[in-house]
Amino acid sequence: MTASKTPALRIDGLSHRFKQHRAVDDVSFTVAAGAIHGFVGPNGAGKTTTLKVIATLLEPQVGRVEVFGTDVIYGVRHVRRSLGYMPDHFALYRQMTVAEYLDFFGAAYGLRPAARKTTVHDVLQLTDMYHRRDDVIKGLSRGMQQRVSLARVLVHDPKLLLLDEPASGLDPRARIELMDILRELQRLGKTVFISSHILSELATLCDSVTIIDRGRIRYSGGMEQLLSHAEGEDVSFELQLAVPTPAVGERLGALDGVLEVGVDADRPRNLTLRVDPQRIGSGTLLNAVIAAGGEVERFQRSRRHLDQAFMDLTEPGVRS
């Protein structure tokens, strides 16, 4: 499937204030169509305000927000048809069965009875809730209710999904299963914009990420670039040799741009290199290893954990 050249989401200079509190301050970023994009920030950073503006629940006071090229102010009806918003604290009609609940929302979106029946069947299958279709919602676990809420978001077949903390309160198995559902939705062509505090799962799920702190964007771009290294920082590589070769460490240590060579005392085949990426590249490093008689089994750039990148890019302190 070819991704659309029009971004799923474009935000340009968005600012929003509540009385004297500036919740969002000159925010700009884009989300590519077909991506799973993480939206990360401390409590009070401006995530929910941004999500509500995208979902047309708040009008942007300053700046422009577009969903697939349509302005959220001037094309509000079209935008609402294009997206599905699942808030952190979702409301369910708990006396209904799962199927009744989804049928109700299908009717609200104007689907005819035959189309509603097909749609409800499809979204229940996709969220693995078909076997619970006749269960009353109030008797379901939080994880099952979360799936019902996600199924409701899918009833009108939106192209962009806005998910605010969808894994909050779920047990590990339920979180893993939810992540699998989101990957399947991406495979089906959906764009998924997910706000979450579970950083480890975002690192493996998302193609790209935006980090917001105190209403301002600290990073927006590819997940791989963020986890590889921050701009201006040293870069680390992990090297594993077929057999210990002391000459390799000596040869690497003598290269301009190699700042440190570490050898694992318990596993002497494993070396860690810290380099200045402006002065030396991976090709030169590999050539030096081969020239020193080393046989490479594994060579890769070390990845930062997302939580470390998050701490590096955000400021300490309690948010009001």
C-alpha positions as a Markdown table, in Angstrom:
| # | Residue | x | y | z |
|---|---|---|---|---|
| 1 | Met | 0.0 | 0.0 | 0.0 |
| 2 | Thr | 1.4 | 3.4 | -1.0 |
| 3 | Ala | 1.3 | 6.0 | 1.7 |
| 4 | Ser | -0.4 | 9.3 | 0.9 |
| 5 | Lys | 1.8 | 12.3 | 0.4 |
| 6 | Thr | -0.6 | 14.4 | 2.3 |
| 7 | Pro | 0.2 | 14.1 | 6.0 |
| 8 | Ala | -2.4 | 12.6 | 8.2 |
| 9 | Leu | -1.9 | 15.4 | 10.6 |
| 10 | Arg | -0.2 | 18.8 | 10.3 |
| 11 | Ile | 0.0 | 21.2 | 13.2 |
| 12 | Asp | 1.5 | 24.7 | 12.6 |
| 13 | Gly | 2.1 | 27.2 | 15.3 |
| 14 | Leu | -0.6 | 25.9 | 17.6 |
| 15 | Ser | -1.0 | 27.8 | 20.9 |
| 16 | His | -3.8 | 27.5 | 23.5 |
| 17 | Arg | -4.3 | 29.3 | 26.8 |
| 18 | Phe | -6.6 | 28.6 | 29.7 |
| 19 | Lys | -6.8 | 32.0 | 31.6 |
| 20 | Gln | -3.2 | 32.7 | 32.6 |
| 21 | His | -2.0 | 29.2 | 31.8 |
| 22 | Arg | -0.5 | 28.5 | 28.4 |
| 23 | Ala | -1.2 | 24.8 | 27.9 |
| 24 | Val | 0.2 | 24.7 | 24.4 |
| 25 | Asp | 2.9 | 27.1 | 23.1 |
| 26 | Asp | 3.7 | 27.4 | 19.4 |
| 27 | Val | 3.5 | 23.7 | 18.7 |
| 28 | Ser | 4.3 | 22.5 | 15.2 |
| 29 | Phe | 4.8 | 18.9 | 13.9 |
| 30 | Thr | 3.4 | 16.5 | 11.2 |
| 31 | Val | 2.4 | 12.9 | 11.2 |
| 32 | Ala | 2.8 | 10.9 | 8.1 |
| 33 | Ala | -0.2 | 8.9 | 6.7 |
| 34 | Gly | -0.1 | 5.3 | 7.7 |
| 35 | Ala | 2.3 | 5.8 | 10.6 |
| 36 | Ile | 1.9 | 4.8 | 14.3 |
| 37 | His | 3.0 | 8.0 | 16.0 |
| 38 | Gly | 3.7 | 8.3 | 19.7 |
| 39 | Phe | 2.8 | 11.5 | 21.6 |
| 40 | Val | 4.8 | 11.6 | 24.9 |
| 41 | Gly | 5.1 | 14.1 | 27.7 |
| 42 | Pro | 4.8 | 14.5 | 31.5 |
| 43 | Asn | 1.5 | 15.3 | 33.1 |
| 44 | Gly | 0.4 | 18.8 | 32.3 |
| 45 | Ala | 2.7 | 19.0 | 29.2 |
| 46 | Gly | -0.2 | 19.8 | 26.8 |
| 47 | Lys | -1.0 | 16.4 | 25.4 |
| 48 | Thr | -4.7 | 16.3 | 26.1 |
| 49 | Thr | -5.2 | 19.9 | 25.0 |
| 50 | Thr | -3.5 | 19.1 | 21.7 |
| 51 | Leu | -5.6 | 15.9 | 21.2 |
| 52 | Lys | -8.8 | 17.8 | 21.9 |
| 53 | Val | -7.9 | 20.5 | 19.3 |
| 54 | Ile | -7.2 | 17.8 | 16.7 |
| 55 | Ala | -10.5 | 16.0 | 17.6 |
| 56 | Thr | -12.4 | 19.4 | 17.1 |
| 57 | Leu | -13.4 | 19.5 | 20.7 |
| 58 | Leu | -11.4 | 22.7 | 21.2 |
| 59 | Glu | -10.9 | 25.4 | 18.6 |
| 60 | Pro | -7.2 | 26.5 | 18.2 |
| 61 | Gln | -6.8 | 30.0 | 19.5 |
| 62 | Val | -3.6 | 30.5 | 17.5 |
| 63 | Gly | -2.2 | 28.4 | 14.7 |
| 64 | Arg | -3.5 | 25.9 | 12.2 |
| 65 | Val | -4.4 | 22.2 | 12.4 |
| 66 | Glu | -5.1 | 20.0 | 9.4 |
| 67 | Val | -6.3 | 16.4 | 9.2 |
| 68 | Phe | -5.5 | 15.0 | 5.8 |
| 69 | Gly | -5.3 | 18.5 | 4.5 |
| 70 | Thr | -8.6 | 19.7 | 5.9 |
| 71 | Asp | -8.6 | 22.6 | 8.4 |
| 72 | Val | -10.2 | 21.5 | 11.8 |
| 73 | Ile | -12.1 | 24.8 | 12.0 |
| 74 | Tyr | -13.4 | 25.3 | 8.4 |
| 75 | Gly | -13.9 | 21.6 | 7.6 |
| 76 | Val | -15.1 | 20.3 | 11.0 |
| 77 | Arg | -17.7 | 17.9 | 9.7 |
| 78 | His | -15.3 | 16.3 | 7.3 |
| 79 | Val | -12.6 | 16.1 | 9.9 |
| 80 | Arg | -14.9 | 14.4 | 12.4 |
| 81 | Arg | -15.7 | 11.8 | 9.7 |
| 82 | Ser | -12.0 | 11.2 | 9.1 |
| 83 | Leu | -10.9 | 10.5 | 12.7 |
| 84 | Gly | -11.9 | 8.5 | 15.7 |
| 85 | Tyr | -11.1 | 9.8 | 19.2 |
| 86 | Met | -10.7 | 7.5 | 22.2 |
| 87 | Pro | -10.2 | 9.6 | 25.3 |
| 88 | Asp | -8.4 | 8.4 | 28.4 |
| 89 | His | -11.6 | 8.2 | 30.5 |
| 90 | Phe | -14.1 | 6.7 | 28.1 |
| 91 | Ala | -17.8 | 6.5 | 28.8 |
| 92 | Leu | -19.7 | 3.3 | 28.0 |
| 93 | Tyr | -23.4 | 2.6 | 28.1 |
| 94 | Arg | -22.9 | -0.1 | 30.7 |
| 95 | Gln | -26.4 | -1.6 | 30.6 |
| 96 | Met | -26.1 | -2.4 | 26.8 |
| 97 | Thr | -24.6 | -5.5 | 25.4 |
| 98 | Val | -21.4 | -5.1 | 23.3 |
| 99 | Ala | -23.3 | -5.6 | 20.0 |
| 100 | Glu | -26.1 | -3.2 | 21.0 |
| 101 | Tyr | -23.6 | -0.5 | 21.9 |
| 102 | Leu | -21.8 | -0.7 | 18.6 |
| 103 | Asp | -25.0 | -0.9 | 16.7 |
| 104 | Phe | -26.2 | 2.3 | 18.4 |
| 105 | Phe | -23.1 | 4.2 | 17.3 |
| 106 | Gly | -23.4 | 2.8 | 13.8 |
| 107 | Ala | -26.9 | 4.3 | 13.7 |
| 108 | Ala | -25.6 | 7.6 | 15.0 |
| 109 | Tyr | -23.1 | 7.7 | 12.1 |
| 110 | Gly | -26.0 | 7.1 | 9.7 |
| 111 | Leu | -25.2 | 3.5 | 8.7 |
| 112 | Arg | -28.2 | 1.6 | 7.4 |
| 113 | Pro | -29.2 | -1.7 | 9.2 |
| 114 | Ala | -27.5 | -4.1 | 6.8 |
| 115 | Ala | -24.3 | -2.0 | 6.8 |
| 116 | Arg | -24.4 | -1.7 | 10.6 |
| 117 | Lys | -24.7 | -5.5 | 10.9 |
| 118 | Thr | -21.6 | -6.0 | 8.7 |
| 119 | Thr | -19.6 | -3.3 | 10.4 |
| 120 | Val | -20.3 | -4.5 | 13.9 |
| 121 | His | -19.3 | -8.0 | 12.9 |
| 122 | Asp | -16.1 | -6.7 | 11.3 |
| 123 | Val | -15.0 | -4.5 | 14.2 |
| 124 | Leu | -15.8 | -7.2 | 16.8 |
| 125 | Gln | -13.6 | -9.7 | 14.8 |
| 126 | Leu | -10.8 | -7.2 | 14.5 |
| 127 | Thr | -10.8 | -6.4 | 18.2 |
| 128 | Asp | -11.2 | -10.1 | 19.1 |
| 129 | Met | -14.5 | -9.4 | 20.9 |
| 130 | Tyr | -16.9 | -11.3 | 18.7 |
| 131 | His | -17.3 | -14.1 | 21.3 |
| 132 | Arg | -18.4 | -11.4 | 23.8 |
| 133 | Arg | -20.9 | -9.6 | 21.6 |
| 134 | Asp | -23.9 | -10.6 | 23.7 |
| 135 | Asp | -22.2 | -9.8 | 27.1 |
| 136 | Val | -23.5 | -6.8 | 29.1 |
| 137 | Ile | -20.7 | -4.2 | 29.1 |
| 138 | Lys | -20.8 | -3.6 | 32.9 |
| 139 | Gly | -19.7 | -7.2 | 33.4 |
| 140 | Leu | -16.6 | -7.0 | 31.3 |
| 141 | Ser | -13.1 | -6.5 | 32.7 |
| 142 | Arg | -11.3 | -3.1 | 32.1 |
| 143 | Gly | -9.3 | -4.7 | 29.3 |
| 144 | Met | -12.4 | -6.0 | 27.5 |
| 145 | Gln | -14.1 | -2.6 | 28.0 |
| 146 | Gln | -11.1 | -0.9 | 26.5 |
| 147 | Arg | -11.5 | -3.1 | 23.4 |
| 148 | Val | -15.2 | -2.2 | 23.2 |
| 149 | Ser | -14.2 | 1.5 | 23.3 |
| 150 | Leu | -11.7 | 0.9 | 20.5 |
| 151 | Ala | -14.3 | -1.0 | 18.4 |
| 152 | Arg | -16.7 | 2.0 | 18.8 |
| 153 | Val | -14.0 | 4.3 | 17.4 |
| 154 | Leu | -13.7 | 2.1 | 14.4 |
| 155 | Val | -17.4 | 1.9 | 13.5 |
| 156 | His | -17.4 | 4.7 | 11.0 |
| 157 | Asp | -14.1 | 3.5 | 9.5 |
| 158 | Pro | -11.9 | 6.6 | 10.3 |
| 159 | Lys | -8.5 | 7.1 | 8.6 |
| 160 | Leu | -6.9 | 8.6 | 11.7 |
| 161 | Leu | -7.2 | 7.2 | 15.2 |
| 162 | Leu | -6.5 | 9.4 | 18.3 |
| 163 | Leu | -5.9 | 7.2 | 21.3 |
| 164 | Asp | -5.3 | 8.9 | 24.7 |
| 165 | Glu | -3.6 | 6.4 | 27.1 |
| 166 | Pro | -5.3 | 3.3 | 25.5 |
| 167 | Ala | -3.2 | 0.9 | 27.6 |
| 168 | Ser | -3.8 | 2.7 | 30.9 |
| 169 | Gly | -4.8 | 0.2 | 33.7 |
| 170 | Leu | -4.4 | -2.9 | 31.5 |
| 171 | Asp | -2.5 | -6.0 | 32.7 |
| 172 | Pro | 0.6 | -7.0 | 30.7 |
| 173 | Arg | -1.2 | -9.5 | 28.5 |
| 174 | Ala | -4.0 | -7.1 | 27.7 |
| 175 | Arg | -1.4 | -4.4 | 26.7 |
| 176 | Ile | 0.4 | -6.8 | 24.4 |
| 177 | Glu | -2.8 | -7.9 | 22.7 |
| 178 | Leu | -3.8 | -4.2 | 22.3 |
| 179 | Met | -0.5 | -3.4 | 20.7 |
| 180 | Asp | -1.0 | -6.3 | 18.2 |
| 181 | Ile | -4.4 | -4.8 | 17.3 |
| 182 | Leu | -2.9 | -1.4 | 16.7 |
| 183 | Arg | -0.3 | -3.0 | 14.4 |
| 184 | Glu | -3.1 | -4.7 | 12.5 |
| 185 | Leu | -4.9 | -1.4 | 12.1 |
| 186 | Gln | -1.7 | 0.1 | 10.6 |
| 187 | Arg | -1.5 | -2.8 | 8.2 |
| 188 | Leu | -5.1 | -2.0 | 7.1 |
| 189 | Gly | -4.0 | 1.6 | 6.3 |
| 190 | Lys | -5.0 | 3.5 | 9.4 |
| 191 | Thr | -2.9 | 6.2 | 11.0 |
| 192 | Val | -2.6 | 5.8 | 14.7 |
| 193 | Phe | -1.7 | 8.7 | 17.0 |
| 194 | Ile | -1.2 | 7.4 | 20.5 |
| 195 | Ser | -0.6 | 9.3 | 23.7 |
| 196 | Ser | 0.9 | 7.0 | 26.4 |
| 197 | His | 3.1 | 6.9 | 29.4 |
| 198 | Ile | 4.2 | 3.3 | 28.8 |
| 199 | Leu | 7.4 | 4.3 | 27.0 |
| 200 | Ser | 8.9 | 0.8 | 26.6 |
| 201 | Glu | 5.9 | -0.2 | 24.4 |
| 202 | Leu | 5.9 | 2.9 | 22.4 |
| 203 | Ala | 9.6 | 2.3 | 21.5 |
| 204 | Thr | 8.7 | -1.0 | 19.8 |
| 205 | Leu | 5.3 | 0.1 | 18.4 |
| 206 | Cys | 5.8 | 3.5 | 16.9 |
| 207 | Asp | 7.5 | 4.6 | 13.7 |
| 208 | Ser | 7.8 | 8.2 | 14.9 |
| 209 | Val | 7.3 | 10.2 | 18.1 |
| 210 | Thr | 6.7 | 13.7 | 19.3 |
| 211 | Ile | 7.9 | 14.7 | 22.8 |
| 212 | Ile | 6.2 | 17.7 | 24.4 |
| 213 | Asp | 7.1 | 19.4 | 27.7 |
| 214 | Arg | 5.6 | 22.5 | 29.3 |
| 215 | Gly | 3.6 | 23.1 | 26.1 |
| 216 | Arg | 6.5 | 23.1 | 23.7 |
| 217 | Ile | 7.9 | 20.4 | 21.4 |
| 218 | Arg | 11.2 | 19.0 | 22.4 |
| 219 | Tyr | 11.5 | 16.4 | 19.6 |
| 220 | Ser | 9.5 | 15.3 | 16.7 |
| 221 | Gly | 10.7 | 12.8 | 14.2 |
| 222 | Gly | 11.7 | 9.1 | 13.6 |
| 223 | Met | 11.8 | 6.8 | 16.6 |
| 224 | Glu | 15.0 | 5.2 | 15.3 |
| 225 | Gln | 16.8 | 8.5 | 15.1 |
| 226 | Leu | 15.7 | 9.4 | 18.6 |
| 227 | Leu | 16.9 | 6.2 | 20.1 |
| 228 | Ser | 20.2 | 6.1 | 18.1 |
| 229 | His | 21.5 | 9.3 | 19.6 |
| 230 | Ala | 20.6 | 12.9 | 20.3 |
| 231 | Glu | 22.0 | 15.6 | 18.0 |
| 232 | Gly | 25.4 | 16.6 | 19.1 |
| 233 | Glu | 26.0 | 13.6 | 21.3 |
| 234 | Asp | 28.6 | 10.8 | 21.0 |
| 235 | Val | 27.5 | 7.6 | 19.4 |
| 236 | Ser | 28.0 | 4.1 | 20.8 |
| 237 | Phe | 28.4 | 0.8 | 18.8 |
| 238 | Glu | 28.3 | -2.8 | 20.0 |
| 239 | Leu | 30.8 | -5.2 | 18.4 |
| 240 | Gln | 30.9 | -8.9 | 18.8 |
| 241 | Leu | 33.8 | -10.9 | 17.3 |
| 242 | Ala | 33.9 | -14.6 | 16.4 |
| 243 | Val | 36.9 | -15.1 | 18.7 |
| 244 | Pro | 38.7 | -12.7 | 21.1 |
| 245 | Thr | 41.2 | -10.6 | 19.1 |
| 246 | Pro | 43.2 | -8.1 | 21.3 |
| 247 | Ala | 44.6 | -6.4 | 18.2 |
| 248 | Val | 41.1 | -5.2 | 17.3 |
| 249 | Gly | 40.8 | -3.1 | 20.4 |
| 250 | Glu | 44.2 | -1.6 | 20.0 |
| 251 | Arg | 43.6 | -0.7 | 16.3 |
| 252 | Leu | 40.2 | 0.9 | 17.0 |
| 253 | Gly | 41.6 | 2.8 | 20.0 |
| 254 | Ala | 44.2 | 4.5 | 17.8 |
| 255 | Leu | 41.6 | 5.9 | 15.3 |
| 256 | Asp | 40.8 | 9.5 | 15.2 |
| 257 | Gly | 37.2 | 10.0 | 16.4 |
| 258 | Val | 37.2 | 6.9 | 18.6 |
| 259 | Leu | 36.7 | 8.2 | 22.1 |
| 260 | Glu | 36.6 | 5.0 | 24.1 |
| 261 | Val | 36.9 | 1.2 | 23.6 |
| 262 | Gly | 35.5 | -1.0 | 26.2 |
| 263 | Val | 36.0 | -4.8 | 26.4 |
| 264 | Asp | 33.7 | -7.1 | 28.4 |
| 265 | Ala | 36.0 | -8.9 | 30.9 |
| 266 | Asp | 33.6 | -11.8 | 31.1 |
| 267 | Arg | 33.0 | -12.0 | 27.4 |
| 268 | Pro | 36.2 | -10.7 | 25.7 |
| 269 | Arg | 34.6 | -11.2 | 22.2 |
| 270 | Asn | 32.3 | -8.2 | 23.0 |
| 271 | Leu | 33.5 | -4.6 | 22.6 |
| 272 | Thr | 31.7 | -1.3 | 23.1 |
| 273 | Leu | 32.9 | 1.7 | 21.1 |
| 274 | Arg | 32.1 | 5.4 | 21.9 |
| 275 | Val | 32.8 | 7.6 | 18.9 |
| 276 | Asp | 32.4 | 11.2 | 17.6 |
| 277 | Pro | 30.0 | 10.7 | 14.6 |
| 278 | Gln | 31.3 | 13.9 | 13.0 |
| 279 | Arg | 34.8 | 12.5 | 12.8 |
| 280 | Ile | 34.4 | 8.8 | 12.0 |
| 281 | Gly | 31.8 | 6.5 | 10.5 |
| 282 | Ser | 30.8 | 2.9 | 10.8 |
| 283 | Gly | 32.5 | 1.9 | 7.5 |
| 284 | Thr | 35.9 | 3.1 | 8.8 |
| 285 | Leu | 35.4 | 1.2 | 12.1 |
| 286 | Leu | 34.5 | -2.1 | 10.3 |
| 287 | Asn | 37.5 | -1.7 | 8.0 |
| 288 | Ala | 39.8 | -1.3 | 11.0 |
| 289 | Val | 38.4 | -4.4 | 12.6 |
| 290 | Ile | 39.0 | -6.5 | 9.5 |
| 291 | Ala | 42.5 | -5.0 | 9.0 |
| 292 | Ala | 43.3 | -6.1 | 12.6 |
| 293 | Gly | 42.3 | -9.7 | 11.9 |
| 294 | Gly | 38.9 | -9.6 | 13.6 |
| 295 | Glu | 36.0 | -11.6 | 12.3 |
| 296 | Val | 32.7 | -9.8 | 12.9 |
| 297 | Glu | 29.6 | -11.6 | 14.1 |
| 298 | Arg | 27.6 | -8.6 | 15.1 |
| 299 | Phe | 28.0 | -4.8 | 14.7 |
| 300 | Gln | 25.3 | -2.4 | 15.6 |
| 301 | Arg | 24.7 | 1.1 | 16.8 |
| 302 | Ser | 23.6 | 1.1 | 20.5 |
| 303 | Arg | 20.0 | 2.4 | 21.1 |
| 304 | Arg | 19.0 | 4.6 | 23.9 |
| 305 | His | 16.0 | 3.5 | 25.8 |
| 306 | Leu | 13.0 | 5.8 | 25.2 |
| 307 | Asp | 12.8 | 6.6 | 28.9 |
| 308 | Gln | 16.4 | 7.9 | 28.8 |
| 309 | Ala | 15.7 | 10.0 | 25.7 |
| 310 | Phe | 12.5 | 11.3 | 27.5 |
| 311 | Met | 14.4 | 12.3 | 30.6 |
| 312 | Asp | 17.1 | 14.0 | 28.5 |
| 313 | Leu | 14.6 | 16.1 | 26.6 |
| 314 | Thr | 12.2 | 17.1 | 29.4 |
| 315 | Glu | 12.7 | 19.3 | 32.4 |
| 316 | Pro | 12.4 | 18.1 | 36.1 |
| 317 | Gly | 9.7 | 19.5 | 38.4 |
| 318 | Val | 6.1 | 19.2 | 39.2 |
| 319 | Arg | 3.6 | 20.5 | 36.6 |
| 320 | Ser | 0.6 | 22.5 | 37.7 |
